[in-house]
């Protein structure tokens, strides 16, 4: 029997065809507007462009098939895909050994292609959600087990029509109070055959291994995709990532996207480019800032202090000096009406201009543009003994700005709960990093600086 309502492979193929159309339109546009001799526009280059894109695209093309994926993940996947394509394409150009290819043309190509592909992928995801919400391209799905996990899964699958899951029934030997309940497990196989089921989600507990094995064999007999949903009980109430060592499945209880080499490369590349741009323009304003600091109080222009960095490693964090020289800088936080601050220093703090030298820290590799703010050594010692996940924030590089700061948790921490909330936001950022999140935080930081923040002191 032919299962209806899917067309998944056709849609995926169609979307991939549009990917190649955008690729070649970008190439054509550059060709039409090119007025100088350039070997970039030859048949060999055109051929290698399509071949290398096909190679890079094949790794990330499953983005068109995934039913549950969010916008930031789509753009991140597009970024990875284009970066891999750029590396392969550039390597192929070196292999061709062409003498007259302008680097500017290569850069222009990707400046047009990357945003075009990202917009198309976002648009295609939205088109697909609308298509699925109207009853097309769906997966006929059954859930086995009506425990707490099973009911939570049911709520997730029916929560958004755009995911394209059509829940045909829930099966459990214990009757459940839901309209989706269709009977016990003995009724399942006949139901699968009569309703052309595509997927089975099994939420039975670990203690019922024999029953789970029977369900797997049932799925095999009927060519149905089988998914097992583990129940971890109350021991694990946080995000985790499924990994494996050989054939042994393991759970990474603290997922860290920046443990992946490609993600670290993306973030570091962005940090170097962004910090270099800022450092190039800093000398323009440096004389005025230096004059203001010197006139406000005697002492050095720059202030450096040991802070706790990546994996607990100490480093010198640089700032413009905003206070009178004092002996409490390494132990006492600045307060709103701190007598140690100078008038000009208060201005630098409220506008966050005092943080400009930290772009040198970023360029050196001690810090990142975005990340948890680095704390004084004394605060690390004190708070790590009071807050359970405090040191988790050091599993990534500290940043000039961070998720906690744009959500209002910056400045003085008078109460323990304030630091707990800051740590909560920092840990969430570390476990959910992506490039789009960094761009969002930078945008909010600039917006807050222009608008003014009450905790910027």
N, C-alpha and C positions, 0 to 999 in steps of 0.2 A: 504494500500500500504506500502511496505517496503522501507524505505529511505536508499539510498546507500551512500557509501563513508565515513562512520563514523568509526565503529569498536572501538569506544571509550572505552566501558566497557571491551572489550577483551584486548585492549592494556594496560589499567590500571591494569587489573588482571594479565597480563603477567609480567609487570614491578614489581608488588608487589611480585609475585612468585620469581623473581630474588632477590628481597630484602631478602626474607627468605633463598634463596640459599646462598647468601653471609654470612648471619648470621650463618648458619650451617657449611659452609666451614671454617669460622673463628674458630668455636668451634672444628671442626675436626683437623685443623692444630695445634691448641694448644694441643689437645689430643695426636697427633702423636709425638709431640716433648717434651711431658711431661715425665720426668724421675723420678718424686717423687710422693709418695702417696698424693692424693688430691681428696677430695669429690666433687670438682667442676665437675668432670667427672663421673657423675652418671645419671641414667635415670630420677630421680626426678628433678635434676637441669636442664637437657636438656629440659624436658617438661615445666618447669616454665620459662625457657629462651624464648621458642617459644610463650608461652601464654602471657607473659608480653610484648614481642616485638609486638605481634598482637594488644594488647591493646594500646600501645604507638603509633604504626604505624597507627592505625585507625583514630587518631586525625589529623595526618599530611599527610595522604595518598593522599589527593586531589592535592598534588603537581604534581602528574602524569597527572591530568586532566586539569590543568590550561594552557591556550593557550598563555598567555603573562606573562612571568616570567623571570627574569634575573639571571645570574649566582650567584651573591652575595646573592640573596634571596633564591636560591636553597640550598646553603651551610648553610645559617642561619637556614633554615627549617630543614635541616639534623641535625644541632647542637641541635636544640630544641627537635627533635624526639629522638635522642640518649640520651640526658640528661634525658628526661622523662622515657625512657626505662631503663636507668641505675638505676634511683631511684626505679622504680617498681621492677626491677630484684633484686636489693640489698635487698629491703624489703621482697621479697619472700624468699630469702636465709636466712634471719633472722627468718622468719616464719618456715622454714624447720628445723632450729636449728641444722645445721650440724657443727660438731666440727673441722673437718679437711679440711677446705677450706682456701687455701693460698690467702691472699689479693693481692699478686703480680700477681697471675693468673687472678684475676678479672680485675686488671689494664691492664695487657697485652692484655686481650681479647678486651677491649675497645680501646686500642691504635692501634690495628689492624682493628677492626670493623669500627670505626668512619671514618677514611680516606677512607677505602674501599667503604663504603656506599656513602660518599660524591662524590667520583670519579664516581661511578656508576650512581648516580642521575644526575650529570653534563653530563655524556656521554649519558644517556638515553634521556635527554632533547635535546641534539644535534641530536641524531638519529631521534627523533620524528620531529624535525624541518625539517630535510632533507626529511623524509617520507612525511610530509605535503606539502613541497615545490614541490614535484613531483606529487601532485594532489590527495593524499590519506588523509583519516582521516580529511576531511574538514567539515565545517559547512556552509550550504546554508543560506545566510544572506540577509535581506532587511533592508534598512534605510528609516524611515518615517520622512519627513521634510528635506528641502534642504537649511535651513538657514546657517549662519556662523558656528554654532555648528555642524550641519549635515554634512557640507562639510569637516570640520576638522576631524570629526569621520571617514568619508569616506577615507580621506588621511591616517589616522592611520591604518585602517583595511587593506588597500591595500599596505601599506608600506613595509610589510615583508611577503612573501609567507609562511614562516615557522610558522606563527601564525595559518594558516589553516582556514582562513575566505574566503569563495567564495562569493563575492558580486554579488547577482543576480539582484538587482535593487534598485533604489532610487525613492520614491513616494512622490509627493507634488502636491497640487492643483495649485501651481504656477510653470510653466515650468522652468526647470533648464538646464544650458548649460554644460551637462556632458553626456558621453556615457552611464552612468548607469541609467539615467532618463528613467522610464518606463511609467509614466503617473500619473494621479490624484489618490486620495485615494479611489475613487469608483472602481478603477481597481484592487485594492490590493488583495481582497479575492480570486478572480478567479486566479490571478497570483500565490498566495500561494498554492492553490490546484494543479495547473498545474505543479509547479516546486518543490514540496516537500520541502518547506522552513522549516528550523530548528529554526531560531532565527529572531526576529524583534527588531530593535533598534529605539525607538521613540524619536525624537529630537524636537517635537513641543513645542512651548512656553507655560508657565503656563496659560495664558489667554484662551487657547483652551481646558479647562478641559473636556468639553463635547465630543470633538473629541478624546481626549486621552482615555477617558473611552470607547468610541466606538472601539478604536483600541485594548484595552485590551480584550474586549469581543470577538473581531474577532480572537485574538490569542488563547483565551480559546476554541473557537469553533473548531479551527483547530489544537489543541495540539501543538502550537508553543511557544517556550520560549520567553517571552517578557521582554525587558529591557528599562527602561525610562532614558533618558539622560537629566538632568536638565540644564536649562539655567540661569546662575546667573548674567548675564549682566556685567557691568564694576565695580560693587561694590567689587567683589571677584576676585582678580587676583593673587592668590597664591595657594599653596598646601592646601588641606583640607582632613579631614577623616570623613567618614560617621559613625555616632554612633546613638544610640537611648536611650531615657528614657521612659521605658514602650513601648507603641506603637507610641510614637512621635519621628519622625526622626529629628536628629540634626546634624549640621556640626561642627566639631572641626577645626577651621580655622588655627590653628597652630599644626599640628600633631607632636607628640613627642613619638617616639618608646620607649624611656626609661621611659615613664609613665606606661608601662606594667611590671608587677612584674617579669615575667620570663626573660625579657630582662635586667632588672636591676640586677637580680641574675647572669646572664651570664657575664655581664660587671664587676660586683663586684668580682666574682670568679676569672676572668682573672686578674683583678687588684691585688688581694691579692697574687696570684701565681707568677705573673711577678715581683711585687715589692719585694716579699720575696726572690726570686732568686737573684735579684740585691743587696739587703741589705746583703745577706749572703756573697757576694764577695767584698762588699765595704771595709770592714776592711783591705783587702789586700793592697789596694792602698791608704787608708786613711793616714797612716804615711807620705808617700811621698808628698801628697797634702798638709797636715798640715804643713810640713817643708817648702814647697815652699811658702805658704801663710805667714808664720811667718818671713821668710827671706826677703820677698818682702816689707813688711811694718808692723809696730806695730799694734796690735789689735787682735780681736778674730778670730778664724778659720771660724766659721759659721756666717752667716748674716741672720737675720730674719726680716721680714717686714709684716705689716698688708696688706692683699689683699682682694679683693671682691670675695666671693665664691658663692656657690650654693644658689639660691634665694636671693642673696644680702647679705648673712651672711658673716661677717668678720672672717678671720682666719689668723694665722701666717704662712707665706710661708718661707721655709728654703732654703738657698743656701750656697755654699762656698763663702766666702768673696773675691771679686775680685777688690775692690777699697780701697783706703785709707779712713780711718774713716772720715766722713764729715757730715754736717748738712742738705744736700740737697737730701739725698737718698730717702726720702718719697715723693718728689715732682718733681724731675728732672730726665728725662729718660737718660740712657747712650747713648752717641753719638760715632761715629766711632773713633774719636781722642780725646776722653774724657780724660782730664788731671787727673781726679780722679782715673782712672784705673792704676793698677800696671802692670808691664811687664808679671808677672806670671798670674795675673788675666785676662789679655787679652788673654793669651793662654787658660785658663780655659773656657772663654766665647766662643772663636772661635771653640773649640771642644765640647762645651755644657757640659763639665765635671762639671761645676759649678752647674748644675741642679741636680746632684746625690742625695743631701739630700732631694729633693722633693719626692723621692720614700718613704721616711718616712711619708710625707704628704699623699701619696696614701695609705699606709698601715694603717694610722690612720682613713682614710675615708674623709679627707678634699678635696682631689683631686682624679683624675683618671689618668691613664697612658696617655690617649688621651682625649682631650677636648679643649675648648677655653682657651687660656692662661689667668691666673688671673692678673688683672691690679691693680695698686696702687689705694688707696682710692680716691686720688685727681683726677686721670684720670676718675674714674667711675663717680664722681660728675660732672666733666666738660663735658665729652663726652655724658653722658646720657641726657643732656639738648640739645645737638646738633644733635644727631643721633637717628632717630625714634626707630629703633629696637635694640638699644644698650643693653638694659636690657634683651632682649630675650636670649642673649648668656649665661645668668646666670640661665636659666631654667634647665641646666645640670651642673654637677660638672666641675670645671676647670681642665685642663690637663697639663702634662709636655710638651707635644707636641700636635699639632693640625692641622686641615685641612688648616687653613690659613697659618700656618708656612711652611708647605711643599709646598705650592703654592707661596712662596716668600714673604709673608707678615709677617715678623718678624723684630725685632729690632726697631729702632727709627721711629716715625711717625711725620715727619716734616709738612705734609699737612693733612688737614681734610679728603681728599679723600682716603688717605692711611688707616686711621682708618675705614672709611666707607667700604672699600673693605675687611678689616679684619673682620669686623662685618658681612658682607655679607657671607663670607666663614664659619664663626662660626655658624651662624643661619642655613645655609644649612646643616652643619654637624649635628646640633641638630635635624633637621627635617628628616634626612635621615640615622640616625645611624644604623649600623649593625656591627657585629663582624668582618666580612671580611674587612670592611672599616677601622676599627681600626688596623688590621694587615697590611693593605696597607700603612697606615700613619706611622706606626712604621718602616716598611721596608724603606720607602722614607726618614724618619728622619735619620736612620743609614746611608743610602746611601749618603745623603747630608752632614752629619757630616764627613764622610770619604773623600768626594770630596772637602769639604770646601764651606762655604756659605759667600757671600759678605756682607750679612746683619747680620751675627753673630758677634755682638760686644756689 
